[in-house]
Amino acid sequence: MIWSNVPVRAWFVTLGAGCFGLVVFGVELQNMLRLAPCPLCIFQRLLYILIGCIGLLGFALPAGRLLWCALSVVLGGVGFGVAAYQTWMQAYPHLAPECSFTDPNIFERIVDWLGMQMPSLFLATGFCTSREWEFLGLSMANWSLVIYAGIVVYAVLLFRRREMA
């Protein structure tokens, strides 16, 4: 298969660069359009950063390919779940409990702490049910759902790869 000719390091650097690129795009879009990210948006941003770091680790230490792929699948799966939940919240705002209106859950506590450390990157000021930005009829949460699914598939393909080129 044509994919077998691509070195493992190239797969990992592509994963890392793609995730970091998504974070930069999201932050720039937030600044340009004055969007207010919610706690779930910020948590997804954190997951993209973590997966990007795993991509860099895979580039630097390709011998740990199976571990890096497994971690990417787990974090991508968590991201998929968070994006799916936010997609549901946006589809049924009348049924969804709005973030920050109840006792903060673990995600909101992490986001709040990160927001105090680096407000320009992690400060959550929006509502999880709002659809402030759409592209081709899909909200940012919808796009994130698709991207996390792609990350999981990408990591599984890399995991199943036979040779260590």
N, C-alpha and C positions, 0 to 999 in steps of 0.2 A: 504494500500500500504506500502511497505517496507520503503519508504522515510519518512512516518509519524512517524516512531520510532526514527528518528534522531533528536536530540535536535536543536532548532533554533540557539543556540549559536555555535554549531558545523558547521552549514551551513555558518554562518558569518565568523567564524575563517578560514574556508576553502577558502572562497572568498578572504579574506584579505591575507592569506598566499600565495595563488596562484598568486595573483597580485604582491605582493612583490617579490615572487620567479621569476616571469617573468622579473621584473626590474633587479634583480641581475643577472639573466641569460643573459639578453641583454647587461648589462654593462660589464660583464666578456667576453662575445663573442666579443664585441667591442674592448676590451683591448687585448685579445689574438690574434685576427685576424687583428688588427689595422684597424678596420672599421671606416668610417667617417659618423656619423649619420647626417641626414638632419633635417631641422626644423620640418617637419611633423613627423619624427621618434621621435624626442624629445618631441613634443606635445603629441604623443601617450604614451610615457613613463610617462609624467606628469599625464595623465588620468589614467594609471594603478596605479600610486601612490595614486591618489585621491580615486579610487575605493577600493584600499587596506585599506585606512584610514576609509572609510565607513564600510568595513568589520569589522575592529576593533571596531568602534562605535557600530555596530550591536551586536558584542560579549559583549561589556561592558553594553550596554543599549538595550536589546532585546525587550523591550516594544515599542520602536520606529520602529519596524520591517517594517511597511508599508512605513514610510518615508525613511528608509535606502534602501529599495528595489526600491522605486520610483527613488531615486537619482542614484542608481546603473544602473537602466534601462536607465535613461537620459544620464548619462556619458558613458555608454556602447554604446548607440546609436550614440552619438557624435563620440566616438572612431571608431565605425563601419563606419561612414560617412567619417572620415579622412582617415582611412585605405583603403576604397573603392576608394577615390579620388587618393591616392598615387598609388594604384594598377592600376588605369586607366592611371596615368602619366607614370608608368613604362611600360605599354603595348603599349602606343602611345607617346613615348618621342618627336616625331617630332611635335605633336599637343599641347603638354603640355607646359604651361609657367613655366619655371624653377623657383623654390623658390629663393628669394633674388635677382632676376634680375629686378624686378619691385619695386614699392613702397611697403614697408613691410605691410602685412595685420595684423590683430589682433593676429593671431596665431604666426606669426614671431616676432612680438614685445614682446609677452609674453616669447617666447623662448629666444630671445636675452637678455632680462632682467634677466631671470633665468640663462642663460649661464654666465653672468657677476657675479652672486651671487655664483653659484656652478658649475664651469666649468667642474669638473670631472664627473658630472652627467647630465648636461644640455647644454653643449656647442655643437652647431650645426656647423659642418664643411663640410658636404657632400652635394650631390645633390639629390633631391627628385626622379629623374628619374633613378638613378643608382640602379642596382641589384647586390650589392657587395657580398651578401651571399645568398645562396639558399640551401634548404633542401627538398629532394623529389620533386624537380622541382618548388618549391614555394619560392618566396622571403620572406623576413621578413615582408613586408607589406601584402603579401597574408596570411601569418600565423596570423598576427595581425587581419586581417579581420575575419578569422575563430574564433579566440579566443574572439574577441568582440561580435560576434554573440552568442557564448557560454555563455558569461557573461550575456547578455540580457536574454537568455532563463533561465539560472540559477536563476537570480533575479526574473523573472516572476513566476517561480515555487515556489520560497520562498514566494513571495507576495501572491500567491493563496493558500498557505498552511493554513489549517483551525485552527489547535490547536497551542498553544504556548509552547509545551513541553520543 
